[in-house]
C-alpha cells in the first residue's frame, strides 16, 4: 500500500482527531449519560476547545509525513484537519 496518497492523509487526518475526541468525551462524561455529557460540553462552551485540542494530534501526523517526504499524505492531513474543523463548526452552530 502506497502511503503517499492524498486520500490516505485525509483518512488519517479525520480518524486520529475523532478517536481522540471520543476518548476525551468519555473521560469528561465521568459515568454520566452521554447526552448529559454532550449538553454539559455545549452549555459550558468547551466543545470547540475540545475539537481544537483534538486537531493538535494532526501536527504529529503532519511532521511525520513531511519528514518522510510523503507530500501528498501531508496535504491530505491538512485537508482532513480542515474537514474536521468544518464539521466541528457545524456541530457548534447546530448545538448552540
N, C-alpha and C positions, 0 to 999 in steps of 0.2 A: 504494500500500500504506500503510495506516494504521499508523504505528509506535507509537501509544499503545494497545497491546494487551497484556494480561497474558501471553498465550502467546508474544508476541514477546520480552518481557523474560525470561521463563523460558528460552526457547531460547538467548538470548544469555548469560544467567546460568549456563548449563551449558556452552555451547560455548566461551566465552573461557577459563575455567579449564582445560578439557580440553585445548585447544590448548597452553596454557602448560605443563601437566603433561607433555605429550608432548615438548615442546621441552626442558624441564628433564631429563626422564628420558633422552632421547637424549644430552644433553650430559654427564650423570653416568655414562652407561654407558661412555663412553670407548673405544669399539671392542670392548668385550666382548660376549658373547652377552646378549640381552635377559633371559632367565630368570635368568642370573647377576647382572645388574644389579638386577633386581627383588628377588632374595634378599638382596643386599647392602643395599638400602634397608630391607628388613624387619628384617634382623639388626642393623643399626646404629641402628634405631629413628628413622629420619629420614623415613619415609614420611608420617606425619601432619604433620610440619613442612612438607614439600613441598606437601602438599594444602592446608594453611592458607595457605601463600605463594601458591598459585595462586588462592585465593579473593580475595586482595587486589586483583587486577585488576578485580574486580566493583565496587570503590569508584569507579573511573573511570566505569564504565557508570552506576552509581547517581547520581553527581553530574551526569553528562551529561544523563540523563533528567530529573532533578529540576530542573535549571536551565532546561530547555525545557518545563517543566510537563507532561511526559508521566508522569502519576502512575500510570497502570495499568502502564506499562512499568517504572517504578521498583519497583512492588510485585512485578512479575514477576522482576526481578533479585534481590530479596530471597528470593523463593520458590526461584529457581534456585540461589542460594547455599546455602540450607538443604538442598535436594535433593542438591547436590554434596557437602555436608558429611556427610549421612547415608550416601550411597554410600561416601564416604571412610572413615567409621567402620566400615561393614560390611566393607570391604576390610581394614582394620586388624585387626579381630577375627577375620576368617576366615583371614588370612595368618599371624597371630602367635599 
